[in-house]
Every structure is written in C-alpha cells, then in structure tokens.
Amino acid sequence: FGTPPREVVFTTGLVALAAKMAKSDGVVTRSEVEAFRRIVDVPAGEMPRVERLFDLAKTTTDGFEAYARQIADAFRDEPALLE
C-alpha cells in the first residue's frame, strides 16, 4: 500500500502512545482519557476512529516502541515537533 502520509503516521502514533502511556501504571483512568481529549484536537467526524484506536492501544503497553520509532523516523527532521 506504500508509505502512509506523515499526518497519518503522526496522528496514529500520538493516539497509540497516549493510550499506552495511560496504561503504563496498569489502569487507564477517566481523568487520563479526559486529559487526552482536552489536549488533542480531533475533528468530530474523526472522533469514533480515534476512540477506537485509543481503546485498542490501551489494552496493553506492548508495542509502544514501534510507534515511537515510526514517529521518530518520519519526523527526524523536526526535533521540535518530536519534543
């Protein structure tokens, strides 16, 4: 299918990493989900997909390295964005 657009790589990685970070202490709390919703601006039409990805990603912390590596590789020329 080719390389996904950078925006897709960033958004997917951001959502997945946020969910896995929330899971890192064992329990994803309502306040963590609410914080994600406050910080990440998601268009209303995309919210169901973002929530589905977040829910899938929060089941385990496994795999966070792959998401982090993909974002780092795609945005290596933008260190400020990575910070």
KEDRENSE-450965 format. One record per residue: x, y, z of N, C-alpha, C, O in turn; residue number from 1. Coordinates in nm, 4 decimals, decimal comma. Atoms other than C-alpha are relative to their C-alpha. Layout:
residues N
+----------+----------+----------+----------+----------+----------+----------+----------+----------+----------+----------+----------+-----+
!      nxx !      nyy !      nzz !     caxx !     cayy !     cazz !      cxx !      cyy !      czz !      oxx !      oyy !      ozz !  nr !
+----------+----------+----------+----------+----------+----------+----------+----------+----------+----------+----------+----------+-----+
!        X !        Y !        Z !        X !        Y !        Z !        X !        Y !        Z !        X !        Y !        Z ! NUM !
...
+----------+----------+----------+----------+----------+----------+----------+----------+----------+----------+----------+----------+-----+
This chain:
residues 83
+----------+----------+----------+----------+----------+----------+----------+----------+----------+----------+----------+----------+-----+
!      nxx !      nyy !      nzz !     caxx !     cayy !     cazz !      cxx !      cyy !      czz !      oxx !      oyy !      ozz !  nr !
+----------+----------+----------+----------+----------+----------+----------+----------+----------+----------+----------+----------+-----+
!   0,0809 !  -0,1210 !   0,0000 !   0,0000 !   0,0000 !   0,0000 !   0,0845 !   0,1263 !   0,0000 !   0,0316 !   0,2364 !  -0,0148 !   1 !
!  -0,0873 !  -0,1161 !   0,0000 !   0,3012 !   0,2274 !   0,0163 !   0,0129 !   0,0621 !   0,1379 !  -0,0448 !   0,0149 !   0,2359 !   2 !
!  -0,0244 !  -0,0710 !  -0,1251 !   0,4151 !   0,4662 !   0,2835 !  -0,1199 !   0,0879 !   0,0335 !  -0,1677 !   0,1622 !  -0,0522 !   3 !
!   0,1134 !  -0,0857 !  -0,0370 !   0,1324 !   0,6324 !   0,4781 !   0,0430 !   0,1467 !   0,0079 !   0,1597 !   0,1760 !   0,0339 !   4 !
!  -0,0334 !  -0,1428 !  -0,0125 !   0,1155 !   1,0129 !   0,4764 !   0,0519 !   0,0318 !   0,1400 !   0,0128 !  -0,0320 !   0,2377 !   5 !
!  -0,0604 !  -0,0378 !  -0,1287 !   0,3151 !   1,1803 !   0,7535 !  -0,1052 !   0,0354 !   0,1041 !  -0,0880 !   0,0041 !   0,2219 !   6 !
!   0,1053 !  -0,0380 !  -0,0946 !  -0,0028 !   1,3175 !   0,9115 !  -0,0637 !  -0,1235 !   0,0630 !  -0,0969 !  -0,1242 !   0,1815 !   7 !
!   0,0574 !   0,1247 !  -0,0510 !  -0,1402 !   0,9654 !   0,9448 !   0,0966 !  -0,0664 !   0,0970 !   0,0555 !  -0,1158 !   0,2020 !   8 !
!  -0,1024 !   0,0574 !  -0,0891 !   0,1863 !   0,8402 !   1,0962 !  -0,0007 !   0,0732 !   0,1335 !  -0,0003 !   0,0103 !   0,2393 !   9 !
!  -0,0042 !  -0,0785 !  -0,1231 !   0,1887 !   1,1250 !   1,3477 !  -0,1249 !  -0,0215 !   0,0842 !  -0,1156 !  -0,0479 !   0,2041 !  10 !
!   0,1252 !   0,0121 !  -0,0753 !  -0,1774 !   1,1025 !   1,4452 !  -0,0162 !  -0,1386 !   0,0598 !  -0,0513 !  -0,1527 !   0,1769 !  11 !
!   0,0114 !   0,1374 !  -0,0502 !  -0,1796 !   0,7248 !   1,4753 !   0,0973 !  -0,0238 !   0,1146 !   0,0604 !  -0,0796 !   0,2180 !  12 !
!  -0,1000 !   0,0170 !  -0,1054 !   0,1411 !   0,7265 !   1,6765 !  -0,0338 !   0,0760 !   0,1260 !  -0,0184 !   0,0241 !   0,2366 !  13 !
!   0,0365 !  -0,0816 !  -0,1160 !   0,0245 !   1,0075 !   1,9025 !  -0,1115 !  -0,0650 !   0,0805 !  -0,1028 !  -0,0750 !   0,2029 !  14 !
!   0,1142 !   0,0623 !  -0,0685 !  -0,3049 !   0,8366 !   1,9833 !   0,0439 !  -0,1290 !   0,0688 !   0,0127 !  -0,1512 !   0,1858 !  15 !
!  -0,0430 !   0,1276 !  -0,0581 !  -0,1463 !   0,4960 !   2,0378 !   0,0948 !   0,0201 !   0,1173 !   0,0803 !  -0,0463 !   0,2200 !  16 !
!  -0,0928 !  -0,0237 !  -0,1105 !   0,1375 !   0,6297 !   2,2524 !  -0,0689 !   0,0601 !   0,1215 !  -0,0355 !   0,0257 !   0,2349 !  17 !
!   0,0749 !  -0,0571 !  -0,1123 !  -0,1014 !   0,8358 !   2,4640 !  -0,0757 !  -0,1094 !   0,0743 !  -0,0768 !  -0,1122 !   0,1974 !  18 !
!   0,0749 !   0,1094 !  -0,0626 !  -0,3144 !   0,5283 !   2,5269 !   0,0927 !  -0,0940 !   0,0751 !   0,0609 !  -0,1371 !   0,1859 !  19 !
!  -0,0937 !   0,0912 !  -0,0649 !  -0,0143 !   0,3109 !   2,6082 !   0,0645 !   0,0648 !   0,1224 !   0,0940 !  -0,0038 !   0,2203 !  20 !
!  -0,0515 !  -0,0709 !  -0,1172 !   0,1236 !   0,5762 !   2,8431 !  -0,1034 !  -0,0028 !   0,1133 !  -0,0693 !  -0,0227 !   0,2299 !  21 !
!   0,1055 !   0,0047 !  -0,1013 !  -0,2107 !   0,5890 !   3,0211 !  -0,0068 !  -0,1386 !   0,0647 !  -0,0364 !  -0,1505 !   0,1836 !  22 !
!   0,0050 !   0,1381 !  -0,0491 !  -0,1955 !   0,2092 !   3,0575 !   0,1244 !  -0,0389 !   0,0793 !   0,1243 !  -0,1423 !   0,1461 !  23 !
!  -0,1293 !   0,0398 !  -0,0566 !   0,1623 !   0,2096 !   3,1877 !  -0,0038 !  -0,0295 !   0,1496 !   0,0794 !  -0,1055 !   0,1990 !  24 !
!   0,0099 !   0,0315 !  -0,1430 !   0,0540 !   0,2070 !   3,5530 !  -0,1026 !  -0,1098 !   0,0272 !  -0,1333 !  -0,1398 !   0,1426 !  25 !
!   0,0909 !   0,1127 !  -0,0146 !  -0,1922 !  -0,0749 !   3,4881 !  -0,1463 !   0,0324 !  -0,0225 !  -0,2228 !  -0,0559 !  -0,0613 !  26 !
!   0,1405 !  -0,0371 !   0,0111 !  -0,5202 !   0,1176 !   3,4774 !  -0,0112 !   0,1319 !  -0,0753 !   0,0582 !   0,2286 !  -0,0437 !  27 !
!   0,0278 !  -0,1250 !   0,0710 !  -0,6468 !   0,3776 !   3,2318 !  -0,1196 !   0,0646 !   0,0687 !  -0,2299 !   0,0098 !   0,0688 !  28 !
!   0,1057 !  -0,0670 !  -0,0753 !  -0,8489 !   0,6257 !   3,4339 !  -0,0796 !   0,0957 !  -0,0884 !  -0,0345 !   0,1366 !  -0,1953 !  29 !
!   0,0847 !  -0,0957 !   0,0706 !  -1,1309 !   0,8510 !   3,3217 !   0,0719 !   0,1336 !  -0,0164 !   0,0608 !   0,1977 !  -0,1209 !  30 !
!  -0,0692 !  -0,1284 !   0,0082 !  -0,9159 !   1,1555 !   3,4006 !   0,1090 !  -0,0017 !  -0,1073 !   0,1357 !   0,1013 !  -0,1690 !  31 !
!  -0,1003 !   0,0103 !   0,1058 !  -0,6435 !   1,0284 !   3,1644 !  -0,0648 !   0,0117 !  -0,1379 !  -0,0110 !   0,0773 !  -0,2270 !  32 !
!   0,0726 !  -0,0093 !   0,1268 !  -0,8953 !   0,9862 !   2,8830 !  -0,0478 !   0,1429 !  -0,0221 !  -0,0387 !   0,1950 !  -0,1333 !  33 !
!   0,0461 !  -0,1391 !   0,0113 !  -1,0394 !   1,3310 !   2,9536 !   0,1162 !   0,0937 !  -0,0325 !   0,1003 !   0,1871 !  -0,1111 !  34 !
!  -0,1180 !  -0,0819 !   0,0293 !  -0,6896 !   1,4826 !   2,9513 !   0,0391 !  -0,0142 !  -0,1466 !   0,0722 !   0,0846 !  -0,2121 !  35 !
!  -0,0298 !   0,0219 !   0,1416 !  -0,6245 !   1,3253 !   2,6120 !  -0,0965 !   0,0799 !  -0,0868 !  -0,0544 !   0,1466 !  -0,1813 !  36 !
!   0,1005 !  -0,0720 !   0,0797 !  -0,9486 !   1,4711 !   2,4766 !   0,0202 !   0,1515 !   0,0057 !  -0,0054 !   0,2215 !  -0,0923 !  37 !
!  -0,0243 !  -0,1447 !  -0,0125 !  -0,8582 !   1,8176 !   2,6097 !   0,1223 !   0,0434 !  -0,0802 !   0,1225 !   0,1504 !  -0,1411 !  38 !
!  -0,1282 !  -0,0375 !   0,0611 !  -0,5057 !   1,8168 !   2,4687 !   0,0007 !  -0,0222 !  -0,1510 !   0,0564 !   0,0586 !  -0,2253 !  39 !
!  -0,0042 !   0,0362 !   0,1419 !  -0,5614 !   1,6509 !   2,1309 !  -0,1288 !   0,0459 !  -0,0669 !  -0,2380 !   0,0017 !  -0,0313 !  40 !
!   0,1147 !  -0,0540 !   0,0726 !  -0,7905 !   1,8398 !   1,8945 !  -0,0359 !  -0,0949 !  -0,1136 !   0,0378 !  -0,1076 !  -0,2113 !  41 !
!   0,0448 !   0,0968 !   0,0994 !  -0,9853 !   1,5818 !   1,6958 !  -0,1301 !   0,0499 !  -0,0618 !  -0,2247 !   0,0813 !   0,0104 !  42 !
!   0,1263 !  -0,0383 !   0,0634 !  -1,2474 !   1,6778 !   1,4375 !  -0,1110 !  -0,0980 !   0,0383 !  -0,0870 !  -0,2183 !   0,0491 !  43 !
!   0,1117 !   0,0830 !  -0,0465 !  -1,5896 !   1,5476 !   1,5425 !  -0,0204 !  -0,1234 !  -0,0878 !  -0,0491 !  -0,2316 !  -0,0365 !  44 !
!   0,0202 !   0,1123 !   0,0904 !  -1,6159 !   1,3268 !   1,2339 !   0,1035 !  -0,1101 !   0,0136 !   0,0786 !  -0,2242 !  -0,0253 !  45 !
!  -0,1075 !   0,0971 !  -0,0171 !  -1,2890 !   1,1529 !   1,3195 !   0,0011 !  -0,0628 !   0,1398 !   0,0716 !  -0,1608 !   0,1636 !  46 !
!  -0,0034 !   0,0464 !  -0,1387 !  -1,3622 !   1,1003 !   1,6891 !  -0,0282 !  -0,1500 !   0,0156 !   0,0421 !  -0,2152 !   0,0929 !  47 !
!   0,0214 !   0,1449 !  -0,0178 !  -1,5097 !   0,7477 !   1,6542 !   0,1230 !  -0,0836 !  -0,0356 !   0,1530 !  -0,1815 !   0,0327 !  48 !
!  -0,1212 !   0,0756 !   0,0387 !  -1,1944 !   0,6264 !   1,4738 !   0,1114 !   0,0187 !   0,1017 !   0,1815 !  -0,0766 !   0,1359 !  49 !
!  -0,1034 !  -0,0280 !  -0,0992 !  -0,9635 !   0,7949 !   1,7228 !  -0,0303 !  -0,0750 !   0,1293 !   0,0597 !  -0,1333 !   0,1898 !  50 !
!   0,0381 !   0,0730 !  -0,1220 !  -1,1569 !   0,6480 !   2,0161 !   0,0237 !  -0,1491 !  -0,0162 !   0,0688 !  -0,2148 !   0,0776 !  51 !
!  -0,0219 !   0,1430 !   0,0252 !  -1,1410 !   0,3015 !   1,8576 !   0,1488 !  -0,0336 !   0,0085 !   0,1867 !  -0,1337 !   0,0694 !  52 !
!  -0,1441 !   0,0222 !  -0,0072 !  -0,7642 !   0,3289 !   1,8126 !   0,0499 !   0,0115 !   0,1434 !   0,1289 !  -0,0715 !   0,1885 !  53 !
!  -0,0398 !  -0,0186 !  -0,1394 !  -0,7199 !   0,4611 !   2,1674 !  -0,0393 !  -0,1233 !   0,0819 !   0,0409 !  -0,1745 !   0,1600 !  54 !
!   0,0479 !   0,1160 !  -0,0753 !  -0,9306 !   0,1746 !   2,3065 !   0,0814 !  -0,1251 !  -0,0310 !   0,1125 !  -0,2027 !   0,0594 !  55 !
!  -0,0831 !   0,1153 !   0,0359 !  -0,7315 !  -0,0859 !   2,1138 !   0,1396 !   0,0119 !   0,0598 !   0,1929 !  -0,0850 !   0,1139 !  56 !
!  -0,1365 !  -0,0201 !  -0,0473 !  -0,3972 !   0,0634 !   2,2112 !   0,0116 !  -0,0075 !   0,1511 !   0,1155 !  -0,0479 !   0,2033 !  57 !
!  -0,0091 !  -0,0031 !  -0,1459 !  -0,4819 !   0,0974 !   2,5794 !  -0,0105 !  -0,1379 !   0,0649 !   0,0028 !  -0,1496 !   0,1868 !  58 !
!   0,0114 !   0,1331 !  -0,0588 !  -0,5271 !  -0,2770 !   2,6245 !   0,1328 !  -0,0524 !   0,0518 !   0,1358 !  -0,1388 !   0,1394 !  59 !
!  -0,1333 !   0,0445 !  -0,0420 !  -0,1504 !  -0,3217 !   2,6645 !   0,1026 !   0,1089 !  -0,0299 !   0,0819 !   0,1937 !  -0,1166 !  60 !
!  -0,1095 !  -0,0927 !   0,0313 !   0,1703 !  -0,1243 !   2,6752 !   0,0920 !  -0,0580 !  -0,1070 !   0,1776 !   0,0127 !  -0,1603 !  61 !
!  -0,0835 !   0,0641 !   0,1018 !   0,3288 !  -0,3737 !   2,4351 !  -0,0104 !   0,0752 !  -0,1316 !  -0,1181 !   0,1206 !  -0,1702 !  62 !
!  -0,0017 !  -0,0600 !   0,1315 !   0,4315 !  -0,2260 !   2,1046 !   0,0260 !   0,1491 !  -0,0030 !   0,0328 !   0,2081 !  -0,1108 !  63 !
!  -0,0208 !  -0,1446 !   0,0010 !   0,4930 !   0,1304 !   2,2173 !   0,1280 !   0,0380 !  -0,0731 !   0,1360 !   0,1452 !  -0,1331 !  64 !
!  -0,1260 !  -0,0295 !   0,0659 !   0,8479 !   0,1096 !   2,0832 !  -0,0176 !   0,0169 !  -0,1509 !   0,0442 !   0,1047 !  -0,2111 !  65 !
!   0,0215 !  -0,0076 !   0,1447 !   0,7260 !   0,0518 !   1,7274 !  -0,0642 !   0,1323 !  -0,0389 !  -0,0254 !   0,1935 !  -0,1384 !  66 !
!   0,0634 !  -0,1294 !   0,0283 !   0,5001 !   0,3578 !   1,7383 !   0,0998 !   0,1138 !   0,0186 !   0,1071 !   0,2047 !  -0,0641 !  67 !
!  -0,0977 !  -0,1058 !  -0,0260 !   0,7734 !   0,5723 !   1,8899 !   0,1057 !   0,0037 !  -0,1099 !   0,1446 !   0,1118 !  -0,1543 !  68 !
!  -0,1006 !   0,0070 !   0,1053 !   1,0260 !   0,4539 !   1,6307 !  -0,0553 !   0,0531 !  -0,1317 !   0,0141 !   0,1246 !  -0,2040 !  69 !
!   0,0603 !  -0,0459 !   0,1246 !   0,7865 !   0,5186 !   1,3431 !  -0,0117 !   0,1528 !  -0,0023 !   0,0170 !   0,2163 !  -0,1038 !  70 !
!   0,0100 !  -0,1457 !  -0,0077 !   0,7228 !   0,8751 !   1,4603 !   0,1391 !   0,0628 !  -0,0074 !   0,1595 !   0,1613 !  -0,0784 !  71 !
!  -0,1368 !  -0,0540 !   0,0017 !   1,0932 !   0,9351 !   1,5239 !   0,0595 !  -0,0037 !  -0,1398 !   0,1250 !   0,0917 !  -0,1819 !  72 !
!  -0,0529 !   0,0115 !   0,1360 !   1,1839 !   0,8116 !   1,1762 !  -0,0669 !   0,0992 !  -0,0951 !   0,0002 !   0,1626 !  -0,1765 !  73 !
!   0,0743 !  -0,0866 !   0,0920 !   0,9122 !   1,0103 !   0,9995 !   0,0270 !   0,1481 !   0,0243 !   0,0183 !   0,2293 !  -0,0679 !  74 !
!  -0,0147 !  -0,1413 !  -0,0354 !   0,9866 !   1,3346 !   1,1835 !   0,1391 !   0,0339 !   0,0525 !   0,1555 !   0,1276 !   0,1305 !  75 !
!  -0,1368 !  -0,0249 !  -0,0489 !   1,3622 !   1,3170 !   1,2420 !   0,0503 !   0,1386 !  -0,0373 !   0,1393 !   0,1926 !   0,0283 !  76 !
!  -0,0420 !  -0,1335 !   0,0422 !   1,3976 !   1,6466 !   1,0573 !  -0,0764 !   0,1113 !   0,0718 !  -0,0592 !   0,2292 !   0,0410 !  77 !
!   0,0775 !  -0,0977 !  -0,0765 !   1,1590 !   1,8171 !   1,3016 !   0,0109 !  -0,0271 !   0,1501 !  -0,0874 !  -0,0667 !   0,2126 !  78 !
!  -0,0202 !   0,0331 !  -0,1414 !   1,3082 !   1,7777 !   1,6518 !  -0,0945 !   0,0758 !   0,0941 !  -0,1328 !   0,0226 !   0,1982 !  79 !
!   0,0918 !  -0,0744 !  -0,0866 !   1,0845 !   2,0493 !   1,7977 !  -0,1361 !  -0,0684 !   0,0068 !  -0,1990 !  -0,0700 !   0,1126 !  80 !
!   0,1271 !   0,0717 !   0,0017 !   0,7757 !   1,8535 !   1,6927 !   0,0090 !  -0,1250 !   0,0860 !  -0,0845 !  -0,1579 !   0,1591 !  81 !
!  -0,0173 !   0,1221 !  -0,0787 !   0,9153 !   1,5367 !   1,8484 !   0,0023 !   0,0295 !   0,1496 !  -0,0440 !  -0,0519 !   0,2295 !  82 !
!  -0,0001 !  -0,0363 !  -0,1423 !   0,9710 !   1,7177 !   2,1785 !  -0,1411 !   0,0197 !   0,0471 !  -0,1633 !   0,0508 !   0,1641 !  83 !
+----------+----------+----------+----------+----------+----------+----------+----------+----------+----------+----------+----------+-----+
